[in-house]
Structures are given as structure tokens and as C-alpha cells.
């Protein structure tokens, strides 16, 4: 049974913000696209969106997962960037965008990666898939396994490059999860997404992400287009310490997908802030512990607690801390033992787990017996 203990306070986050409070709430922009989502990379919070769980054909956005698995193999040391890959006839024959690798020649893994990211090469994707899994079909199994592990609940991959297939689909939300995973898990390779061009086989091709040429804060990530999917763009921008990830799907042209993506990013940077509310290890309160060697345990966050907040609501945020009673020993540091509930203007904003900041071993026999007797009387 869960009993709430109101320990805390109303947090006046205006003391944290160095910015002015706006007079009224600013609505999220309406985009000329089928679906979209805007996510704060540090907190994972969704700042805006429309139909983020609607299934769509991902087109070349599929290549984000192909890159993710390639980066994983590089990090694990199972392949190297200078390793040479023999180009198969299947890879060479791929249609659509290509990096123009030639059958029965060898290409360095590093060049294939750049061919995937910058040139959106369908041929490079198949070459990497065959290197990592033996066949594109086996590689698709790995893609789906990784999607499940990352929490992409509405995604299914059928090939490595995103060419139309009846069993290939994803959502704006799932693509934001994948994009954030690349940025988080592979910072050493993420810089490749900011390359504006790549030359292979004496053919130079530009990066199709127009935002790289428009906004210096944008440093990734990937474009996609098919007749069914429309024009799509996953973008990320870093302004100061804040990074946002946007996904815009089903726009009507290259210009529109770039304009609408920039509109979405500008909205997130202008009207939200990422705030460190508590530092790692900071004590929020203490909870009563039963049957433990100590009667109380400090409660807080193991990592810095960051949240995204609308700037105009900075001084209207309240917080209540609830414990999960009874809190019974033994406790381990990092064990979840309560919830921090945030609200804005009396409306729920989010719930976040809080943790024991130290170990609490079991008390001796008589200590446990006494607490058991006290708990029994309290339950009457």
C-alpha cells in the first residue's frame, strides 16, 4: 500500500531562471507536415508534437539505425574504420541515392559510413549490413532487436536503407529516441552528421540537410524522402548548453521540411529552458526506515535532476515529495523509494522517481522485532 508523506515545498523556479517571465503561454507552432515531435535531449521531455505515434514510412531515416549498429560495432572493436569491405553485386545494384561503390572492389568502413551519413548511399548501407550480419535480411533482425532495446515501440525494420517495403515503418517519437541514442552513445562519431559534403570515386555529393547551411547551431542529422513518406528530416541543434532534437515527417518539399524543422527548433529554444533543479546526491528530505540499522535515510537523485520548463511558467511550479510507505530495510543506495511530483498552476507536469542516497542494512533481531510491534499498532 502506498501512503503519501508531504515533506516538501513549492519550488519557486524563478530564482533559478535568469530570464524574464512572459505574460502568457506561447502555443507550439503548427507545421506543414504530417507529424512531428520536439524533444529536449538532456531530459527526454517532449516539448511539442503532433501525432508523434502515427506510423509512417521512414525512407532514408532508416539509415540512422544502420549507423547506430555500425557505431556499436566500431566501439566494440569488432570492425575498424580502415577495414576494407568487398562490394557485393547486391550492394552495387541498389537504386536511388548512392555513393557509387563498384562491384568486386573494396571500400574502407570509414568511407562507407560517410557514404551513409552524408551521401545517403543505399549501396553503402547494404555493404555495411553484409559486413556486420552476413546479409541484409540478418541485419534487419539486428535492427529490430536494437529498436526494441532502445524502447522504439512502434518501429519495424525490413532493410538497411529505407527503400519502400510493406513491413518497414516507424514514428516521429521512435525516431527521436534513436537520434538521441546516437548523440548520447556515440559522441565520438556524431560529428560526422555535420559534414556538408563527401567525395568518393571522384564524385562529390552535398549533405541534403539544408539546415547545416542555414543555422550554425544545427549539427545533424538525417533527411529522407519517398513518395509515400514525403520529405522528412531529423535535426539536432546545440545552442549554449542546450540540445534539442526535432523530427518532421511528411512535408511537401525539401524547403518546407527545412523551414518547418527550423521553426520547431526555434520555438523550443526560445520558450523553454532546461533547468538543473537538484544536483546529484543533494538531500531533498529524509524518510522513516523500518527494521533498519538506521531509522532514517536521505532521499534525492543519484544523477543531476534536469527538467524542461516553459519560461513563462517558471514561478508557478510546485513540488510534492511522496514516500512509498512503509520503507523497509535493507535499502541499497540508488533504490527507488519515492516520487517527486511537479505541477504548474495546479496542473500535473511530471512525476520523477527519487532514490535512497545511502545503504541501510537490516537492524538486529530486537530492533526488527520492536519496529514490527510499532508497525502493527500503527496499522490498528
C-alpha positions as CSV (number, residue, x, y, z in Angstrom):
1,X,0.0,0.0,0.0
2,X,1.2,3.5,-0.8
3,X,0.9,6.4,1.6
4,X,2.0,9.9,0.7
5,X,4.0,12.0,3.0
6,X,4.1,15.6,2.0
7,X,7.6,16.7,3.0
8,X,8.4,19.3,0.6
9,X,7.7,22.7,-0.6
10,X,6.8,24.8,-3.6
11,X,9.9,25.4,-5.6
12,X,10.0,28.9,-6.9
13,X,12.0,28.2,-10.0
14,X,12.1,31.9,-10.9
15,X,15.1,32.0,-8.6
16,X,16.8,29.6,-10.9
17,X,15.9,31.3,-14.1
18,X,18.0,34.4,-15.2
19,X,15.3,35.3,-17.7
20,X,12.1,37.3,-17.6
21,X,8.7,35.7,-17.2
22,X,6.5,36.1,-20.3
23,X,3.0,37.4,-19.9
24,X,1.2,34.5,-21.4
25,X,1.7,31.0,-22.6
26,X,3.1,30.7,-26.2
27,X,1.5,27.9,-28.2
28,X,3.6,25.5,-30.1
29,X,3.8,26.2,-33.9
30,X,1.6,24.5,-36.4
31,X,3.8,22.9,-39.1
32,X,3.1,22.0,-42.7
33,X,3.8,18.3,-42.1
34,X,2.0,15.1,-41.3
35,X,3.6,14.5,-37.9
36,X,6.4,15.9,-35.8
37,X,8.0,16.0,-32.4
38,X,10.4,18.2,-30.5
39,X,12.5,16.7,-27.6
40,X,14.9,18.1,-25.1
41,X,17.9,15.8,-25.4
42,X,19.1,16.3,-21.8
43,X,15.8,15.4,-20.2
44,X,14.0,13.4,-22.8
45,X,10.9,15.5,-22.4
46,X,8.6,16.2,-25.3
47,X,8.2,20.0,-25.8
48,X,5.8,19.9,-28.8
49,X,4.4,17.4,-31.2
50,X,1.6,16.4,-33.5
51,X,0.6,12.7,-34.0
52,X,4.1,11.6,-32.8
53,X,3.0,7.9,-32.6
54,X,1.4,7.8,-36.1
55,X,3.1,5.1,-38.2
56,X,4.9,6.4,-41.3
57,X,7.4,5.0,-43.8
58,X,10.8,6.2,-42.6
59,X,12.5,6.3,-46.0
60,X,16.3,7.1,-45.6
61,X,15.7,7.9,-41.9
62,X,16.2,4.1,-41.6
63,X,19.9,4.8,-42.1
64,X,20.0,6.2,-38.5
65,X,19.7,2.6,-37.2
66,X,22.2,1.3,-39.8
67,X,24.7,3.9,-38.5
68,X,23.8,3.1,-34.9
69,X,24.7,-0.6,-35.3
70,X,27.8,0.3,-37.2
71,X,29.0,2.7,-34.5
72,X,28.2,-0.1,-31.9
73,X,30.5,-2.5,-33.8
74,X,33.2,0.1,-34.0
75,X,33.0,0.8,-30.3
76,X,33.1,-2.9,-29.5
77,X,36.1,-3.3,-31.7
78,X,34.6,-6.0,-34.0
79,X,35.3,-3.8,-37.0
80,X,37.6,-0.8,-37.7
81,X,37.3,2.3,-39.8
82,X,40.2,1.3,-42.0
83,X,38.9,-2.2,-42.5
84,X,38.2,-3.0,-46.2
85,X,34.8,-4.3,-47.4
86,X,34.3,-6.2,-50.6
87,X,31.3,-4.8,-52.5
88,X,28.8,-7.4,-53.5
89,X,26.6,-7.3,-56.6
90,X,23.5,-6.7,-54.4
91,X,25.1,-3.6,-52.8
92,X,26.2,-2.3,-56.2
93,X,22.8,-2.7,-57.7
94,X,20.9,-0.7,-55.2
95,X,18.6,2.0,-56.6
96,X,18.1,5.6,-55.5
97,X,20.7,7.7,-53.7
98,X,24.2,6.1,-53.9
99,X,27.8,6.7,-53.1
100,X,28.7,4.8,-56.4
101,X,30.8,2.0,-55.0
102,X,31.8,-0.6,-57.6
103,X,31.1,-4.3,-57.5
104,X,34.1,-6.6,-56.6
105,X,36.1,-3.6,-55.3
106,X,37.0,-2.9,-51.7
107,X,35.9,0.2,-49.7
108,X,37.0,1.3,-46.2
109,X,34.4,1.1,-43.5
110,X,35.0,4.8,-42.7
111,X,34.2,5.7,-46.3
112,X,31.0,3.6,-46.2
113,X,29.9,5.3,-43.0
114,X,30.4,8.8,-44.6
115,X,28.6,7.5,-47.7
116,X,25.6,6.5,-45.5
117,X,25.5,9.7,-43.4
118,X,26.4,12.4,-46.0
119,X,25.5,10.9,-49.3
120,X,22.6,8.8,-48.1
121,X,24.0,5.9,-50.1
122,X,21.7,2.9,-50.4
123,X,24.6,0.9,-51.7
124,X,26.8,1.8,-48.7
125,X,24.0,0.6,-46.3
126,X,23.8,-2.8,-47.9
127,X,27.6,-3.2,-47.9
128,X,27.7,-2.4,-44.2
129,X,24.8,-4.7,-43.4
130,X,26.5,-7.6,-45.2
131,X,29.7,-6.9,-43.3
132,X,28.0,-6.8,-39.9
133,X,25.5,-9.6,-40.3
134,X,26.3,-11.6,-43.4
135,X,23.2,-10.5,-45.2
136,X,20.8,-7.6,-45.3
137,X,18.0,-9.9,-44.0
138,X,20.0,-10.9,-41.0
139,X,21.0,-7.3,-40.4
140,X,17.3,-6.3,-40.3
141,X,16.9,-8.8,-37.4
142,X,19.6,-6.9,-35.5
143,X,18.0,-3.6,-36.3
144,X,14.7,-4.7,-34.8
145,X,16.4,-6.2,-31.8
146,X,18.2,-2.9,-31.1
147,X,15.0,-0.9,-31.7
148,X,13.3,-3.0,-29.0
149,X,16.1,-2.5,-26.6
150,X,16.1,1.3,-27.1
151,X,12.3,1.4,-26.5
152,X,11.2,2.1,-30.0
153,X,7.7,0.6,-29.6
154,X,6.2,1.3,-32.9
155,X,9.0,0.6,-35.3
156,X,9.9,-2.4,-37.6
157,X,12.8,-2.5,-40.0
158,X,12.9,-4.6,-43.1
159,X,16.1,-3.4,-44.8
160,X,19.2,-1.3,-44.1
161,X,18.5,1.7,-46.3
162,X,14.8,2.5,-46.2
163,X,13.7,1.6,-49.7
164,X,9.9,1.1,-49.7
165,X,8.8,-2.2,-48.1
166,X,5.4,-3.2,-46.6
167,X,7.0,-4.2,-43.3
168,X,9.0,-1.0,-42.8
169,X,7.5,1.6,-40.5
170,X,8.3,3.9,-37.6
171,X,7.1,7.0,-35.8
172,X,8.3,10.5,-35.0
173,X,8.6,9.6,-31.3
174,X,10.7,6.5,-32.1
175,X,13.0,8.4,-34.4
176,X,13.6,10.9,-31.7
177,X,14.6,8.1,-29.4
178,X,17.0,6.7,-32.0
179,X,18.5,10.1,-32.8
180,X,19.1,10.9,-29.1
181,X,20.7,7.5,-28.6
182,X,23.2,8.2,-31.3
183,X,24.1,11.5,-29.8
184,X,24.3,10.0,-26.3
185,X,26.0,6.7,-27.0
186,X,28.5,7.7,-29.8
187,X,29.7,11.3,-29.3
188,X,32.9,10.3,-31.0
189,X,31.1,9.6,-34.2
190,X,28.2,12.1,-34.0
191,X,30.3,14.8,-35.6
192,X,30.1,13.0,-38.9
193,X,26.5,14.3,-39.2
194,X,27.7,17.8,-39.6
195,X,29.8,17.1,-42.7
196,X,28.5,19.2,-45.5
197,X,29.9,17.1,-48.3
198,X,31.8,13.9,-49.1
199,X,33.8,12.8,-52.1
200,X,34.1,9.2,-53.2
201,X,35.2,7.8,-56.5
202,X,35.9,11.4,-57.6
203,X,32.2,12.2,-57.1
204,X,31.4,14.9,-54.5
205,X,27.9,15.0,-53.1
206,X,26.5,17.5,-50.6
207,X,24.7,16.7,-47.4
208,X,20.9,17.0,-48.1
209,X,20.3,18.5,-44.6
210,X,19.8,22.2,-45.6
211,X,19.8,23.3,-42.0
212,X,23.6,22.7,-41.9
213,X,23.9,25.6,-44.3
214,X,21.3,27.9,-42.7
215,X,21.8,27.6,-38.9
216,X,25.3,27.1,-37.4
217,X,23.8,25.6,-34.3
218,X,22.4,22.6,-36.3
219,X,24.9,19.8,-36.4
220,X,22.8,16.9,-37.7
221,X,21.2,14.6,-38.5
222,X,19.4,12.9,-41.5
223,X,17.0,13.5,-44.3
224,X,14.6,11.1,-46.0
225,X,12.2,11.1,-48.9
226,X,9.9,8.7,-50.8
227,X,6.6,9.3,-52.5
228,X,4.7,7.7,-49.6
229,X,6.8,9.2,-46.8
230,X,7.0,12.7,-48.2
231,X,10.0,14.9,-47.2
232,X,11.3,14.1,-43.8
233,X,14.1,15.5,-41.5
234,X,15.5,14.5,-38.2
235,X,17.5,17.5,-36.9
236,X,19.5,18.4,-33.8
237,X,20.8,21.8,-32.7
238,X,23.1,22.8,-29.8
239,X,22.7,26.4,-28.5
240,X,24.8,27.0,-25.4
241,X,24.4,24.0,-23.1
242,X,21.0,23.0,-24.5
243,X,20.5,20.4,-27.3
244,X,17.1,19.8,-28.9
245,X,16.1,17.1,-31.3
246,X,13.3,17.6,-33.9
247,X,11.6,15.1,-36.2
248,X,9.4,16.5,-39.0
249,X,7.7,13.9,-41.2
250,X,5.6,14.2,-44.4
251,X,6.5,17.7,-45.6
252,X,5.8,18.6,-49.2
253,X,9.3,19.7,-50.3
254,X,12.9,19.9,-49.2
255,X,12.5,23.6,-48.5
256,X,9.4,23.0,-46.4
257,X,10.9,20.3,-44.3
258,X,13.9,22.6,-43.5
259,X,11.8,25.6,-42.8
260,X,9.4,23.7,-40.5
261,X,12.2,22.0,-38.7
262,X,13.9,25.3,-38.0
263,X,10.6,26.8,-36.9
264,X,10.2,23.9,-34.4
265,X,13.8,24.2,-33.1
266,X,13.5,28.0,-32.6
267,X,10.3,27.5,-30.7
268,X,11.9,25.1,-28.3
269,X,15.0,27.3,-27.7
270,X,13.0,30.5,-27.3
271,X,10.2,29.4,-25.0
272,X,11.7,26.6,-22.8
273,X,14.7,26.2,-20.5
274,X,16.5,23.2,-19.3
275,X,16.9,23.5,-15.5
276,X,19.1,21.6,-13.0
277,X,16.6,21.5,-10.1
278,X,18.7,19.3,-7.9
279,X,22.3,18.2,-8.0
280,X,23.3,14.5,-7.8
281,X,23.4,13.5,-4.1
282,X,21.6,16.6,-2.9
283,X,19.3,15.7,0.1
284,X,15.7,16.5,-0.6
285,X,14.4,15.1,2.6
286,X,14.6,12.0,4.9
287,X,12.2,9.1,5.0
288,X,11.5,6.9,8.0
289,X,13.0,3.5,7.6
290,X,11.6,0.4,9.4
291,X,13.6,-2.6,10.6
292,X,16.8,-0.9,9.6
293,X,20.1,-0.3,11.4
294,X,19.3,3.4,10.9
295,X,15.8,5.0,11.4
296,X,16.1,7.4,8.5
297,X,17.6,7.6,5.1
298,X,18.4,10.6,3.0
299,X,16.4,10.9,-0.2
300,X,17.4,12.5,-3.5
301,X,18.7,11.9,-7.0
302,X,21.7,9.8,-8.0
303,X,22.3,11.9,-11.1
304,X,21.6,15.6,-11.6
305,X,17.9,16.1,-11.9
306,X,17.1,18.2,-15.0
307,X,13.7,19.2,-16.3
308,X,12.5,21.3,-19.3
309,X,10.1,24.1,-18.3
310,X,8.2,26.8,-20.2
311,X,9.9,30.1,-19.3
312,X,6.7,31.9,-18.7
313,X,5.7,29.3,-16.0
314,X,9.0,29.4,-14.1
315,X,7.5,30.9,-10.9
316,X,4.4,28.8,-10.9
317,X,5.9,25.4,-10.4
318,X,5.2,23.4,-7.2
319,X,6.6,20.1,-6.0
320,X,5.5,17.4,-3.6
321,X,7.6,14.5,-2.4
322,X,5.9,11.2,-1.7
323,X,7.4,8.2,0.0
324,X,6.4,4.7,-0.6
325,X,5.5,3.6,2.9
326,X,6.4,1.6,4.6
327,X,10.1,1.9,3.6
328,X,11.6,-1.3,4.8
329,X,15.3,-2.2,5.3
330,X,17.5,-3.4,3.8
331,X,17.9,-0.5,1.4
332,X,20.6,-0.1,-1.2
333,X,21.9,3.3,-2.5
334,X,20.1,4.1,-5.7
335,X,17.0,2.1,-4.7
336,X,13.8,3.9,-5.7
337,X,11.8,4.7,-2.6
338,X,9.5,7.6,-3.6
339,X,8.2,10.1,-6.2
340,X,8.7,13.8,-6.8
341,X,5.5,15.3,-8.3
342,X,5.8,18.5,-10.2
343,X,2.8,20.7,-11.1
344,X,2.3,24.1,-12.9
345,X,-0.6,26.3,-11.9
346,X,-2.1,23.3,-10.0
347,X,-1.9,21.1,-13.1
348,X,0.3,17.9,-13.1
349,X,3.5,18.4,-15.0
350,X,5.5,15.3,-14.3
351,X,6.4,12.5,-11.9
352,X,10.0,11.5,-11.2
353,X,11.4,8.7,-9.0
354,X,13.6,9.6,-6.1
355,X,16.2,7.3,-4.5
356,X,17.9,6.3,-1.3
357,X,21.2,8.1,-1.1
358,X,22.9,5.5,1.2
359,X,22.7,1.9,2.2
360,X,20.6,0.9,5.2
361,X,21.2,-2.6,6.4
362,X,18.8,-4.7,8.5
363,X,18.7,-4.0,12.2
364,X,19.4,-6.7,14.7
365,X,16.8,-9.1,15.9
366,X,15.4,-6.9,18.7
367,X,15.4,-3.8,16.5
368,X,13.4,-5.6,13.8
369,X,11.1,-7.0,16.5
370,X,10.4,-3.6,18.0
371,X,9.7,-2.0,14.7
372,X,7.3,-4.9,13.8
373,X,5.4,-4.2,17.0
374,X,5.2,-0.5,16.4
375,X,4.1,-1.0,12.8
376,X,1.4,-3.4,14.0
377,X,0.0,-0.8,16.5
378,X,0.1,1.9,13.7
379,X,-2.0,-0.3,11.5
380,X,-4.8,-0.7,14.0
